[in-house]
């Protein structure tokens, strides 16, 4: 898998696994390893193997795909998951920008969008795109009357994903959502720092997914026991 750049900044392909953990009060409840270089396609397989009842899922923007949000809604699981542009959307510059669809005017009768500068984008067609996991996305395409002069040639709108993001944004900005999501920073992230800094575990001792998973399980178990011992005294 492609790892993050090291000090040589050469972006090499290196052997490694993507470790996913579920925590509560910094105790690891479940873990798994994946060959995926990104987090977005690991959430659903990870939840399928989760041995406990799902209550509330809190995750960062790396997990906020349309497929993940749709599936969690179908399962009836409460969730607070950021999507890719969530933090950017909270900035004043974005709220006033033409990139913000809220600044466009929609004509329901003509099924067209009007750019803040006055350019009209009429509905052209619907495209279906399939992700690497087989999930189908529906994209509505709007084209400008004069695409060569317009600020952008077309508007590509995933209506379902837009609605899901609006619901997620309202949940994250609510008092409950802000409180729960803030807890994530002091719950999940410290575990990775602890196994590296406190246990000195920075490289896997074995090779192969099965062996690496066993290796990681022992490390995470040791971290849980150390934490339990410190909190019990």
Helices and strands as residue ranges (DSSP letters): E 18-24, E 27-34, H 43-48, E 56-59, G 61-63, H 66-75, E 78-81, H 86-89, H 92-95, G 101-103, E 105-107, E 112-114, E 120-130, E 136-144, E 154-157, H 159-173, H 175-185, H 189-197, H 209-232
